[in-house]
Amino acid sequence: MEEVRTYLFIVLLATLSIFLFLLGDYDSVFESLTHAFFQVASISSTTGLSIRHYIHPMLKYVTKQQTNIYIKE
């Protein structure tokens, strides 16, 4: 049972952090929360689905310079 609590805590923490990152991008708080939870569920289940690119802005520069991959903005 402790593993389930730990997993749910990680999902909740990841959802909260992505929610705070997306908060200003959508019209409502509920829409930001929905998109954040979808991203976390997609990443944790390894389905590969996504609504938007979730790389942190600081990592975009590193990714472009080190791998020569250009991310559409």
C-alpha positions in Angstrom: 0.0 0.0 0.0 2.9 2.3 0.6 4.0 2.0 -3.1 0.5 3.2 -4.2 0.7 6.2 -1.8 4.1 7.1 -3.1 3.0 6.8 -6.8 0.0 8.9 -6.1 2.1 11.5 -4.3 4.5 11.7 -7.3 1.5 12.0 -9.7 0.0 14.8 -7.6 3.3 16.6 -7.3 4.0 16.4 -11.0 0.5 17.5 -11.8 0.8 20.5 -9.5 4.1 21.6 -10.9 2.9 21.3 -14.6 -0.3 23.0 -13.6 1.7 26.0 -12.2 3.7 26.0 -15.4 0.6 26.1 -17.6 -1.5 28.4 -15.4 -1.3 31.5 -17.6 -1.5 29.7 -21.0 -5.2 28.6 -20.9 -8.4 30.5 -20.3 -9.5 28.8 -17.1 -7.9 27.2 -14.1 -9.8 24.0 -14.8 -8.5 23.8 -18.3 -4.9 24.2 -17.1 -5.5 21.5 -14.5 -7.0 19.2 -17.1 -4.1 19.6 -19.4 -1.6 19.2 -16.6 -3.2 15.9 -15.4 -3.3 14.6 -19.0 0.4 15.3 -19.5 1.3 13.5 -16.2 -0.9 10.5 -17.0 0.5 10.3 -20.5 4.1 10.5 -19.3 3.7 8.1 -16.5 1.9 5.5 -18.6 4.5 6.0 -21.5 1.8 6.3 -24.1 3.6 9.2 -25.8 0.5 11.3 -26.2 0.8 15.0 -25.4 -1.1 18.2 -25.7 1.9 20.5 -25.9 5.7 20.4 -25.7 6.6 20.2 -22.0 10.3 20.9 -22.1 11.2 23.7 -19.7 12.3 26.9 -21.4 15.8 26.7 -20.0 16.2 23.2 -21.5 15.2 24.4 -25.0 18.4 26.3 -25.4 20.5 23.4 -24.2 18.7 20.9 -26.4 19.1 23.2 -29.5 22.8 23.7 -28.9 23.8 20.1 -28.0 21.7 18.0 -30.3 21.0 20.4 -33.2 17.3 19.7 -32.8 15.1 22.8 -33.4 11.9 22.9 -31.5 9.0 24.8 -33.0 7.8 27.6 -30.7 
